[in-house]
Amino acid sequence: MEKLDARIRNHDREIEKMCNFHHQGFVDAITELLKVRADAEKLMGQVTDTNRRLQEAGREVTAQTEEVIRCRIQQRNMATTVEKLHLCIPVLEMYSKLKEQLESKRYYAALKTMEQLEKVFIPRVSQYRFCQIMAENLPRLREEIKEISMSDLKDFLESIRKHSDKVGHTAMRQAQQHRTFNSAVAKQASMGHYTKPVYSLNGRTHSHTHYGRLLTADETGDEEEADEEILTAQDLVDFSPVYRCLHIYTVLGDRETFENYYRKQRKKQARLVLQPQANMHETVEGYRRYFNQIVGFFVVEDHILHATQGLVTRAFTDELWNMALSKIIAVLRTHSSYCDDPDLVLELKNLIVIFADTLQGYGFPVNRLFDLLFEVRDQYNETLLKKWALVFREIFELDNYSPIPVETEEEYILVVSRFPFHDAEIEKQDFPKKLPMSQSVPQIYTQVKELIYASLKFSESLHRSSTEIDDMLRKSTNLLLTRTLSSCLQNLIKKPHIGLTELVQIIINTTHLEQACKYLEEFITNITNVSPETVHTTRLYGLSTFKDARHAAEGEIYTKLNQKIDEFIQLADYEWGMAESDGRASGYLMDLINFLRSTFQVFTHLPGKVAQTACMSACKHLSTSLMQMLLDTELKQISMGAIQQFNLDVIQCELFASSEPVPGFQGDTLQLAFIDLRQLLDLFMVWDWSTYLADYGQPTSKYLRVNPATALALLEKMKDTSKKNNIFSQFRKNDRDKQKLIETVVKQLRSLVNGMSS
């Protein structure tokens, strides 16, 4: 402490020294400071005044400065606002664009706009509430677009049903024009003038034709080029709803749902299209509408197949086509069976061919349709046969069944131009002359040719070879001859009003028709250019038709002759108890013989041995009928006078037989028809019982043809059963043993009969 105090005292002395050293200066400074004080106060007044004046002057500047600051803040806010608006305006513009696209139904573009909004624009300004509202609305708008596009698709599917008929009609017309053009080109090529095709289809060739245009132009340039545009499916149908809907569902990631819906609906429509109208078979228009709708359906599907990627597949269209083909074939098979008009069947065939060609052009297999045409061809042939049956019946009804009179050479040429008739003898005769056949023969021949033409019409465009067509024509002709014409001839022959003269003419007619069959074969050969010698060529076996008809007519001649003979015999009025004969033959028998003579004169025109057979048959039937008249069980008594009268009638029959009413018989062949009657009558007329009984059973017997039972039956009718009618009463006076002789003969005849029966 002492040191400290000492130290302090040292410092104090130094301070005091320092102060003493500077004291004068300090006093001087104070004196200067006091001098400055007055100046300082003066300066203070000036500063205060200046400050006052400065404050007054700066007050306006301060106000303006605050205004400037406020403006600067506003400018900064505006710049910020503009910057934010630059970010929001594209979003609002895109949203406005989205609304416009929705209003104009540009849904695919709207979906693209939504995608841009979601991925690009809205994320930039997602902090704003209006953007959140937009983002919330977009899913709802997508669902609305899906619903609207599906509604448009449904409208499209509904409208396509209405347009299918027109689309199909257009496609089939195009195929028909193509086929007509090809036929013309083929014809021109066959004539050697065809150089290059003048027909083309845009896109693919005909085997894969799609919505092309038929172009015709003069290749040489001498004429103006002519373009004819045929409407296509795109021209007739607006496919945009399908494209839109497909794109929309693709964008939305729901393409599979759309594809399944579209295919399901089209399958339903296919089933509806394939349902025919109940009366479709009545008119060709019914078939045409049916085919148009089916073609229209598959043309649309084919367009969808190639215009879209995977909406429908080839497998799907093939499945639809196979289903449709089975249904179409079943429908056509059923409805065509109802059709009995050959013209309608022919038109149906043409429609089927165009229908098949059209769909084949779009790549659909149609072989089954051409196979069906063979069934339709059989139906067509059946309708033709029915139609020609009526034609043949009318020809036969209008025929006069007499040879065709020819007055002039022109008439003769007219007949032979219709029917191949050649006869050197008739050609040498002078006019007027007669041709052996009746007018039905050239008419029948012409109608057979007409059927061949009608059958040929069906064979056209079937893509068959000449050999197959030749086979078809020959089979149709054979059916016409062996079924239709044969049936008509058989019915004609059996008709009651057809007499012997008509039957004779029918036999002559069939002979000429049979001879004309070879010309029909030549006619078919000329049409098809297929040689008859070709292997497997069907021959015309219709010759049997005319042979059978002739045999039937011959049989009918025999039957009608016998009926006529029976009619004359029914007029017989014998007085079986007459004492003696009239001395001349019965009137009915002479009329019968005159009838037979005149009839057999007509028979001279018959070919072969028909006349001889008819004559022999008539004589045998006459002999049998006369024999039955004698042996009739209802006839109880016969006098010797009646026997004598009957003998006169039989003699007339024998004279007729010996007069050779029909040439060609050898010796007394025809007279042998009455040999049984002759020997029986001789036995009773001569009363030669002893010879008969003695020679019975020997081949040299005079009465070999007399049956004991026949002799017994006749002898029983001549027994004396009453005094009034006893034909042997004259013998009672002279020789009563005659009666006993008769009894003895009867007993012996009975023993012979019993011996034969045992």
Secondary structure, DSSP 8 states (H G I E B T S, - for coil): -HHHHHHHHHHHHHHHHHHHHHHHHHHHHHHHHHHHHHHHHHHHHHHHHHHHHHHHHHHHHHHHHHHHHHHHHHHHHHHHHHHHHHHHHHHHHHHHHHHHHHHTT-HHHHHHHHHHIIIIIHHHTTTSHHHHHHHHHHHHHHHHHHHHHHHHHHHHHHHHHHHHHHHHHHHHHHHHHHHHHHHHHHHHHHTT---S--EEESSS-GGG--S--EEE--TTSSS--EE-----HHHHS--HHHHHHHHHHHHTT-HHHHHHHHHHHHHHHHHHHT---TTGGG-HHHHHHHHHHHHHHHHHHHHHHHHSSSSS-HHHHHHHHHHHHHHHHHHHHHHHHH---HHHHHHHHHHHHHHHHHHHHTT---HHHHHHHHHHHHHHHHHHHHHHHHHHHHHHHH---S-EEE-SHHHHHHHHHHS----HHHHHS-SSEEESS-THHHHHHHHHHHHHHHHHHHHTTS---HHHHHHHHHHHHHHIIIIIIHHHHHHHHH-TT--HHHHHHHHHHHHHHHHHHHHHHHHHHHHH---TTSTT-----THHHHHHHHHHHHHHHHHHHHHHHHHHHHT----TT-SS--SS--HHHHHHHHHHHHHHHHGGGS-TTHHHHHHHHHHHHHHHHHHHHHT-TT-----HHHHHHHHHHHHHHHHHHHT-SSTT--TTTTGGGGHHHHHHHHHHHHT-HHHHHHHTT-TT-TTTT--HHHHHHHHHHTS--SSTT-TTHHHHHH-THHHHHHHHHHHHHHHHHHHHH-
